[in-house]
Every structure is written in C-alpha cells, then in structure tokens.
Amino acid sequence: METKLKRIAQISKEQPKVVFTSIYHLINEELLLQCHKELDGSKAVGTDKVTKDMYNADLEENIKALVIRLKNKAYKPTPALRIYIPKGNGKMRPLGISIYEDKIVQLALKKILDAIYEPKFKDNMFGFRPNRGCHQAIKYVRNKITKDKISYIVDADIKGFFDHINHDWLMKMIELNIKDTNILWLIKKYLRAGIMDNGNFIETTEGSAQGNIVSPVLANIYMHYALILWYKVSIESKYKGETFLVVYADDFITGFQYKWEAEAYYKELEKRMNKFGLELENSKSRLIEFGRFAVENRKKKGLGKPETFNFLGFTFYCSKDRLNRFSVKLKTSRKKFKQKVKAMKIWLYENRDEKTRDIVKSLNRKLLGHYHYYGVSFNGKMLYNFRQRTIEMLFKVLNKRSNRRSYNWDGLNEMFKVYKIETPKIYVSLFE
C-alpha cells in the first residue's frame, strides 16, 4: 500500500495538473488495517465509547464489514462528539472527537489526500506537514527579515478559520485535482456529519472540526488555494519590492519592502478572505514597520522603537548581533509566558498531595517539554524566568501541604540536590 501511495505522490509531483479519477479503491482492508495499527488507542473516544482495544477484539470482522459498507456507499460517519478545552485568552476551544471506526477511515482518507497534495503545497507552508513544524516556520520568518530588504510586516489573524471553511469552495478546490466521485462523496460525508454537543445534534453547514484526523489536510488545501497561490500569482510576482509569506495552519505572516505595497496587500487580503467565507480579526490584524531600516526611520520620526509582532508563541523584535549588525531576535511572548505559568500553577496545586519525588519527576517532564519548544536562539533568559517562576510556585505548594515538613529556601535548595530541577537548554538554533 505504501508503494501505491508513493506512486500517487510521484505522479502528483511530476504532473502538477494531473487529475485523479480512480483512487477510492485504495481504501481497502490492507490500508484500513494499517490505519488501525497506527492509531493511538489512548486518545479520547467518540459518542459510541468504543476504544481501540474493543474494536480490536473482533478486528477482522469489523474491517471486512467496514469495507463492504464503504464499497456499497452504506457507510455513514457518526456525528463527532464536541468537547471544549481552555484557550489562553480565557475562552474555550471546541474540538470534534470522532468514533474509533471513523478515525480509521479518516486516516485512510488523509493518507490518500496527503499523497496527492503534499507535492503541490509550497515551501512556505509549515503546518501539519511531514518533517516541518513551528521551529522551521519561525526560522523562515527570521531569516527572511534579517537577510532581505523587509521593512513592513502584515500580521493578520483569521477569525475562527476551522469553523468557517466554506464547504462549496473546499469541494471546488479539491475537484481541481480529484474527479473520483466516491472520494468526493466520502469527503462530503465527513464535512456534513454533524456534531453532538451536550446531547444535542448540530448540523455542520460550514467548517471542519478541529480534532478530526482529516481536518488538517483539508485546512491546508483551503489555505493553499485561498491564500498561498493567490499570493504567489497576484502579489509576489507583481510587486516590485521584496516580499515573503509564511503560513502555519491558519496563522500567517507577510513581509514587504515597501509600505504602499504592504498597504495594498492588506486591503486585497481582506477582500480575498471574504470571497472564501473568511474574515480577518481586526483587533488582532495590523500593519507595522519592522526590519533593518525601521529603527532609524522611526527614530527620525520621533516614534520610538519598532513595534514587535507575535507568531507561534514567540515575540519577534529588532535588535543587533555581537558585531552590531541588524538582527531579528525572539523571545517567548508575554501572553504565552503567562499562560504557561498559570497552567503550571494549576497543575502544581492539583498534584500537591503527591510525594515530593513524584511531583519533581513529573514537573521535570513538563519543564523539558517547555524547553524543547521555547528553547530557541536568543530565548535563554525567558527559559530561566519560567524555571524560576516554577520553583517559586513549587516552594509555596510544598509549604501549604498539611502534615508535611515545611521548607525555607535553604531547605528547598538542599532538597534540589537530591531531586534536581531540569535546567534550560537551547535545543533549536535559528542560524543556518
């Protein structure tokens, strides 16, 4: 099966305009069994409460029955279970949790769509793609601004992107490369499967629920046609100054050499998003002066230091390197820092009754996770700040436990000789 998917990817790469008309047959027993093996059995279950282990108990019969229903078009996805997780701004983010069998089919569909579209996606798209991620995206942004003649940044935010993907537009985009009516039928089934929210069925006439396995690739297809190709054809190829676009899922940053071109793009961007049923979040979207000439230009105008912008949890700011040359540097954004400190505080208080060695062991895992993401060039100070805040909160928690020994700072430092707290480390270099 992997060989067939690789062949599809090769054809898609070598023949950009190829249209696939017969690929539904690839969703067979072999592929579905492979998807079953790859799925994480510890993930949340859907409305039927069936786990991977339960499905595995009668796997052969379950898969055979599933194949028959898919072949006869009797397959019907179950409405996803809506759950809510807290966002950093105090609001709640809705997620859709599919039943286990739907996850199998979604993963199979995702593999096919990935094979077709991964060769078509541009190098400036980093979200939900193999061997790409946040660190490559922020490195791309930094290098573009540091090395190119970028003086203005358009920092735009799409309001509720996943909730407002237009189904009709998405299907038109997909039909440019796929004419297999059965695959198109299956995609439509997922888009319109609906949501179960607190026991109530909600029809899905737009959007693709976050949490569904197939949603990321559908979102990338939408951004590919709605934003990235439009930028390549109408902006990058026509503007005189240097420019760049970096996209991670629905987050994107655009840079320009000339202010008037940045302003023109900003206006056209809003129209472009509206065309595809999307809307910019005006309170989070702006045009700022930023780059190697921004410091001097703003100083001449009496405007102070250049503004900063945030992308993927980092604040980008204008600075100098050790040789006094212009450099773009990064640090953990204030918003993310506060969110992470708050989350750590909640976790510490929820686990305060555990044994000290167990608390420290789990705490170190959390610290390492933080360091691995935020441990990028220039950000050492913020990593140590986070560690220090964590230690201060740990000190308070340990001293609030009843019937346990209390610690002063000397005592705590003695304890740390036995139970060491992980120290920060830069894991990601932003230099080439």
C-alpha positions in Angstrom: 0.0 0.0 0.0 2.8 2.4 0.8 4.2 1.8 -2.7 0.9 2.8 -4.3 0.7 6.0 -2.2 4.3 6.8 -3.1 3.4 6.3 -6.8 0.5 8.7 -6.5 2.8 11.3 -4.8 5.3 10.9 -7.6 2.7 11.4 -10.3 1.3 14.4 -8.4 4.8 15.9 -8.3 5.8 15.2 -11.9 2.4 16.2 -13.4 1.1 19.2 -11.4 -2.1 19.4 -13.5 -2.9 15.7 -13.3 -6.5 14.8 -12.2 -7.0 11.6 -10.2 -10.2 9.8 -11.3 -9.8 6.3 -9.6 -8.3 6.2 -6.1 -11.3 5.2 -3.9 -10.4 1.5 -4.3 -7.2 2.2 -2.3 -9.3 2.4 0.9 -9.3 -1.4 1.2 -8.7 -3.9 4.0 -4.9 -3.5 3.8 -5.0 0.2 4.2 -7.7 0.2 6.9 -5.8 -2.4 8.9 -2.6 -0.3 8.6 -4.5 2.7 9.9 -5.9 0.8 12.8 -2.4 -0.3 13.8 -1.1 3.3 13.6 -3.9 4.9 15.7 -3.2 5.9 19.3 -5.5 3.8 21.5 -5.2 6.3 24.4 -7.0 9.1 22.6 -10.5 10.3 23.7 -13.4 8.2 22.5 -16.4 9.3 20.5 -20.1 9.1 21.1 -20.2 5.3 21.0 -17.4 5.0 23.7 -15.7 2.3 21.6 -11.9 2.1 22.2 -9.2 0.7 20.1 -8.9 -2.4 22.3 -12.7 -3.0 22.0 -12.6 -2.6 18.2 -9.5 -4.9 18.0 -11.3 -7.7 19.8 -13.2 -8.6 16.6 -10.9 -6.8 14.2 -11.1 -9.0 11.1 -14.9 -9.0 11.0 -15.1 -5.3 11.9 -12.8 -4.3 9.0 -14.5 -6.6 6.5 -17.9 -5.1 7.4 -16.5 -1.6 7.1 -15.1 -2.3 3.6 -18.4 -3.6 2.5 -20.2 -0.5 3.7 -17.7 1.7 2.1 -18.0 -0.2 -1.2 -21.8 -0.1 -1.1 -22.0 3.5 -0.1 -23.7 2.4 3.1 -21.1 3.9 5.3 -22.2 7.0 7.2 -19.8 8.8 9.6 -21.2 9.3 13.1 -21.5 12.9 14.4 -18.4 13.9 16.2 -18.5 14.5 20.0 -17.9 18.1 20.8 -15.7 18.8 23.8 -14.1 22.1 24.9 -10.6 22.8 26.0 -9.5 26.1 27.5 -7.7 28.7 25.3 -5.1 31.1 26.6 -7.5 34.1 26.4 -10.0 32.5 28.8 -12.3 31.3 26.1 -12.9 27.7 25.2 -11.8 25.9 22.0 -14.2 23.4 20.5 -12.9 20.0 19.4 -14.6 17.3 17.5 -13.9 13.7 18.6 -14.9 11.0 16.1 -15.8 7.5 17.0 -12.9 5.0 16.5 -14.1 3.4 13.3 -14.5 6.9 11.7 -10.9 7.6 12.8 -9.7 4.6 10.8 -11.5 5.8 7.6 -10.4 9.4 8.2 -6.7 8.3 8.5 -7.0 6.3 5.3 -8.5 9.3 3.5 -5.8 11.6 4.9 -3.1 9.3 3.6 -4.5 9.5 0.1 -5.0 13.3 0.2 -1.5 13.7 1.6 -0.1 11.7 -1.3 -1.8 14.0 -3.8 -1.4 17.4 -2.2 1.9 17.2 -0.3 3.9 17.6 -3.6 1.7 20.6 -4.5 2.0 22.5 -1.3 4.6 25.3 -1.3 7.7 25.5 0.8 6.3 28.4 2.8 3.6 26.2 4.3 4.7 24.5 7.5 1.6 23.3 9.4 0.5 19.7 9.6 3.2 18.6 7.1 5.8 15.8 7.4 9.3 17.0 8.5 8.0 20.5 9.0 6.9 22.4 12.1 6.8 25.6 14.1 10.6 25.9 14.5 11.1 25.8 10.7 8.4 28.4 10.3 9.9 30.9 12.8 13.3 30.3 11.4 12.0 31.1 7.9 10.4 34.3 9.1 13.6 35.4 10.9 15.9 34.7 8.0 13.7 36.5 5.5 13.5 39.6 7.6 17.2 39.5 8.6 18.6 38.9 5.1 16.0 40.6 2.8 15.0 44.2 2.5 11.9 43.8 4.6 10.6 46.9 6.3 6.9 46.2 6.9 5.0 43.3 8.4 1.4 42.5 7.9 0.3 40.5 11.0 -3.2 39.2 10.2 -5.4 36.8 12.0 -8.4 34.8 10.6 -11.5 34.7 12.8 -12.5 31.1 13.6 -10.8 29.7 10.5 -11.7 26.0 11.1 -15.3 26.8 11.9 -15.8 28.9 8.8 -14.3 26.8 5.9 -16.8 27.1 3.1 -17.8 23.5 2.0 -18.7 24.5 -1.5 -15.4 26.3 -2.1 -13.5 23.5 -0.5 -15.1 20.9 -2.8 -14.4 23.1 -5.8 -10.7 23.3 -4.8 -10.5 19.5 -4.3 -12.2 18.8 -7.6 -9.4 20.6 -9.5 -7.2 17.5 -8.7 -9.7 14.8 -7.8 -12.6 13.6 -10.0 -13.2 10.3 -8.3 -16.9 10.7 -7.3 -16.5 8.2 -4.5 -13.7 10.1 -2.8 -15.6 13.4 -3.2 -18.7 11.6 -1.7 -16.6 10.5 1.3 -15.2 14.0 2.0 -18.7 15.5 1.8 -19.9 12.9 4.3 -17.3 14.0 6.8 -17.9 17.7 6.3 -21.7 17.2 6.8 -21.6 14.5 9.5 -22.6 17.0 12.2 -21.7 17.5 15.9 -23.1 16.2 19.1 -22.9 19.0 21.7 -24.1 18.2 25.2 -26.6 15.6 23.7 -27.9 17.9 21.0 -27.2 17.3 17.3 -25.8 20.3 15.4 -25.8 20.3 11.6 -22.5 21.3 10.1 -23.1 23.5 7.1 -19.6 25.0 7.2 -16.2 24.4 8.8 -14.2 21.3 9.5 -14.0 20.3 13.2 -10.6 20.6 14.9 -9.7 17.3 16.3 -10.8 15.2 13.3 -7.9 13.4 11.7 -8.7 14.6 8.2 -9.3 18.3 9.1 -5.6 19.4 9.0 -5.1 18.4 5.3 -8.5 19.9 4.3 -7.5 23.1 6.0 -4.1 23.1 4.2 -5.9 22.6 0.9 -8.2 25.6 1.7 -5.3 27.8 2.6 -3.3 26.7 -0.4 -5.9 27.9 -2.9 -7.4 30.8 -0.9 -4.2 32.4 0.2 -0.9 30.9 -0.9 -1.5 30.5 -4.7 -3.2 33.9 -4.8 -0.2 35.5 -3.0 2.2 33.8 -5.5 0.3 34.9 -8.6 -1.1 38.3 -7.6 1.3 39.6 -5.0 4.8 38.1 -5.2 5.0 38.1 -9.0 3.6 41.6 -9.5 5.1 43.6 -6.6 8.4 45.4 -7.2 9.8 45.2 -3.7 10.9 42.1 -1.8 8.2 40.2 0.0 7.5 36.9 1.7 4.6 34.9 3.2 4.9 32.2 5.8 1.9 30.0 6.7 1.3 27.6 9.6 -2.2 26.2 9.6 -4.3 29.4 9.8 -1.5 31.6 11.2 0.5 33.6 8.7 2.9 36.5 8.5 3.6 38.6 5.4 6.6 40.9 4.9 7.2 43.7 2.4 9.9 46.1 1.4 7.6 49.0 0.5 4.9 50.4 2.7 2.5 51.1 -0.2 2.7 47.5 -1.4 2.1 46.3 2.2 -1.0 48.6 2.4 -2.3 47.4 -0.9 -1.9 43.8 0.1 -3.7 44.3 3.4 -6.7 45.7 1.6 -6.8 43.0 -1.0 -6.2 40.3 1.7 -9.4 41.3 3.4 -11.3 41.0 0.1 -9.7 37.7 -0.7 -10.7 36.2 2.7 -14.2 37.5 2.4 -14.5 35.8 -1.0 -13.9 32.4 0.6 -16.2 33.0 3.6 -13.4 34.0 5.9 -13.0 37.2 8.0 -9.9 38.9 9.4 -9.9 39.5 13.2 -9.5 43.3 13.1 -8.4 43.6 16.7 -5.5 41.1 16.0 -4.6 42.2 12.5 -2.3 45.1 11.7 0.5 46.6 9.6 3.7 47.5 11.4 7.1 49.0 10.4 9.7 46.3 11.1 13.1 45.5 9.7 16.7 46.7 9.2 15.6 50.3 8.5 12.8 50.5 11.0 15.0 51.7 13.9 16.4 54.7 12.0 13.2 55.6 10.2 11.1 55.6 13.4 13.8 57.5 15.3 13.8 60.3 12.7 10.0 60.5 13.0 10.2 60.5 16.8 8.2 57.3 17.0 10.5 55.3 19.4 11.5 51.7 18.9 9.9 49.5 16.2 6.9 47.6 17.3 7.1 43.8 17.8 4.9 41.0 16.5 4.0 37.6 17.7 4.0 34.3 15.7 3.6 30.8 17.0 4.1 31.8 20.7 7.2 33.9 20.1 7.7 37.7 20.0 9.9 38.9 17.2 11.8 42.2 17.8 14.5 44.2 16.1 18.0 44.1 17.7 21.7 43.9 16.9 24.2 41.0 16.9 27.6 41.0 18.6 29.1 42.7 15.6 26.5 45.5 15.8 24.7 44.3 12.7 20.9 44.2 12.4 19.4 41.0 13.7 15.8 39.8 14.4 15.6 38.1 17.8 12.9 36.1 19.5 11.6 35.5 23.0 8.6 33.8 24.5 5.6 36.0 24.0 4.2 37.6 27.2 0.8 36.1 26.5 2.2 32.6 26.2 4.5 33.0 29.2 1.6 34.0 31.4 -0.5 31.1 30.1 2.3 28.5 30.7 2.9 29.9 34.2 -0.8 29.7 35.0 -1.1 26.2 33.7 1.9 25.1 35.7 0.4 26.7 38.9 -2.8 24.8 38.4 -1.0 21.5 37.8 1.1 22.0 41.0 -1.9 22.7 43.2 -3.8 19.7 41.7 -0.9 17.4 42.4 0.3 18.9 45.7 -0.6 15.8 47.7 1.7 13.5 45.7 5.1 12.5 47.1 7.8 15.2 46.6 9.9 12.9 44.4 6.9 12.1 42.1 6.0 15.8 41.9 9.5 16.7 40.8 9.7 13.8 38.3 6.5 14.9 36.6 7.5 18.6 36.9 10.8 17.9 35.1 8.9 16.3 32.2 6.8 19.4 31.9 9.8 21.7 32.0 11.6 19.6 29.4 8.5 19.9 27.1 8.6 23.7 27.6 12.3 23.9 26.9 12.1 21.8 23.8 9.6 24.2 22.2 10.7 27.5 23.5 14.4 26.6 23.7 15.4 28.6 20.6 18.3 31.0 19.9 18.1 34.3 22.0 15.4 32.9 24.3 17.6 31.7 27.2 16.5 34.5 29.6 12.8 33.6 29.2 13.5 29.9 29.8 15.3 30.7 33.1 12.5 33.1 34.1 10.0 30.2 33.5 12.1 27.9 35.6 12.4 30.4 38.4 8.7 31.1 38.5 8.1 27.3 38.6 10.4 26.9 41.5 8.7 29.8 43.4 5.3 28.2 42.9 6.7 24.8 43.9 8.0 26.4 47.1 4.6 27.7 48.0 2.8 24.5 47.2 5.2 22.4 49.3 4.7 24.7 52.3 0.9 24.6 52.0 0.6 20.9 52.3 -0.8 19.7 55.6 1.1 17.3 57.9 4.2 17.7 55.8 7.5 19.3 56.6 7.8 23.0 55.7 10.7 24.4 53.7 12.6 27.6 53.8 14.7 28.5 50.8 17.9 26.9 52.2 15.9 23.7 52.8 14.5 23.8 49.4 17.9 24.2 47.8 19.1 21.2 49.9 16.2 19.2 48.5 17.1 20.1 45.0 20.5 18.5 45.5 18.5 15.2 45.8 15.6 16.0 43.4 17.2 18.1 40.7 15.1 20.5 38.7 15.9 20.5 35.0 17.8 23.5 33.7 17.1 25.2 30.5 18.9 24.5 27.2 18.7 25.9 23.7 17.6 23.0 21.6 16.9 24.9 18.3 19.4 27.1 16.5 17.9 29.8 14.3 21.2 30.2 12.4 21.8 28.4 9.2 
